[in-house]
Amino acid sequence: MVLPVNQLNTACRPEERGRMASVGHRIIGFGNDRSPHDFYPTHRIAIEPLLQRETFVGPIWEPAAGTGAISSVLIEHGYDVISTDRYEYGYCEGGVDFLDATTNLPKVASIVTNPPFCHAQQFVERALEATTDKVALLLRLNFLEGNRRKAMFESTPLEKVYVFSFRLPFMRPRATVKAGMITFAWFLWKHGYRGEPIIRWIGDPHQAEAMEGNN
Ligand SMILES: C[S@@+](CC[C@H](N)C(=O)[O-])C[C@H]1O[C@@H](n2cnc3c(N)ncnc32)[C@H](O)[C@@H]1O
């Protein structure tokens, strides 16, 4: 597989940063202190529940792999994983802009990633182009909102939404940050799926353990 290298797309636009800052800085991922390139490594606690509920046909492409937080867990679970990122973090091939329209996308069976928030919809569209089986993206639950998204959901095979019933701890590159007020969910598209989207919840594993301990 040859993936062209270029740097055409911009990171979050400044006006988006301003708008997000006014929404509230206390929410992780908002405000002027956003991590460069929207780099927020995914905590394992977000990945394992997906892998307990879904199996994937390989190879799986992680096209915004960062430092490999998702890729490494997928590999531990025995999957063949291709990892790339637009930027270089020392884990995988950098310089691969997933959103560059001139990129001749390779076809893979599945894509699993936590994309940069400000390009989430473009990631969905590109991921569906590049896959033959499943696309799983970790996104804010409010990705369900909006007219453009409505049109997209109605024309794409969204099969399941796994909503986290607890706040996910996201990490900054160097330190763990307490999660803010955002609810995340795994959005799962399955090529060929024709039914209505199914919604499921992912409970807090620590709370479940504590409840078992009380019995
Ligand atoms: C929220 S972080 C998640 C990183 C990794 N997927 C994880 O879960 O730990 C988003 C990642 O998207 C990458 N990224 C941003 N724009 C991109 C693009 N156009 N193409 C590929 N990767 C991109 C960033 O460099 C960053 O690593």
The ligand as a Tripos MOL2 file, in Angstrom:
@<TRIPOS>MOLECULE
LIG
   27    29     1     0     0
SMALL
NO_CHARGES

@<TRIPOS>ATOM
      1 C1         -8.0020   13.1650   19.0540 C.3       1 LIG1
      2 S1         -6.3650   12.7330   18.4360 S.3       1 LIG1
      3 C2         -6.4950   10.9580   18.5130 C.3       1 LIG1
      4 C3         -5.2220   10.2170   18.2690 C.3       1 LIG1
      5 C4         -5.3920    8.6920   18.2200 C.3       1 LIG1
      6 N1         -6.3940    8.3330   17.2130 N.3       1 LIG1
      7 C5         -5.8710    8.1760   19.5550 C.2       1 LIG1
      8 O1         -7.0260    7.7800   19.6400 O.co2     1 LIG1
      9 O2         -5.0870    8.2090   20.5210 O.co2     1 LIG1
     10 C6         -6.5760   13.1430   16.7020 C.3       1 LIG1
     11 C7         -5.4240   12.7780   15.8040 C.3       1 LIG1
     12 O3         -5.7610   13.1830   14.4740 O.3       1 LIG1
     13 C8         -4.5740   13.5460   13.7970 C.3       1 LIG1
     14 N2         -4.9600   14.3270   12.6200 N.ar      1 LIG1
     15 C9         -5.4240   15.5990   12.5730 C.ar      1 LIG1
     16 N3         -5.7330   15.9210   11.2970 N.ar      1 LIG1
     17 C10        -5.4660   14.8290   10.5360 C.ar      1 LIG1
     18 C11        -5.5760   14.5390    9.1450 C.ar      1 LIG1
     19 N4         -6.0600   15.4420    8.2850 N.pl3     1 LIG1
     20 N5         -5.1880   13.3140    8.6920 N.ar      1 LIG1
     21 C12        -4.7120   12.3830    9.5570 C.ar      1 LIG1
     22 N6         -4.5830   12.6010   10.8860 N.ar      1 LIG1
     23 C13        -4.9610   13.8030   11.3700 C.ar      1 LIG1
     24 C14        -3.7930   14.3140   14.8670 C.3       1 LIG1
     25 O4         -2.4290   14.3990   14.5580 O.3       1 LIG1
     26 C15        -4.0870   13.4550   16.1070 C.3       1 LIG1
     27 O5         -3.1100   12.4450   16.2540 O.3       1 LIG1
@<TRIPOS>BOND
     1     1     2 1
     2     2     3 1
     3     2    10 1
     4     3     4 1
     5     4     5 1
     6     5     6 1
     7     5     7 1
     8     7     8 2
     9     7     9 1
    10    10    11 1
    11    11    12 1
    12    11    26 1
    13    12    13 1
    14    13    14 1
    15    13    24 1
    16    14    15 ar
    17    14    23 ar
    18    15    16 ar
    19    16    17 ar
    20    17    18 ar
    21    17    23 ar
    22    18    19 1
    23    18    20 ar
    24    20    21 ar
    25    21    22 ar
    26    22    23 ar
    27    24    25 1
    28    24    26 1
    29    26    27 1
@<TRIPOS>SUBSTRUCTURE
     1 LIG1         1 GROUP 0 **** ****
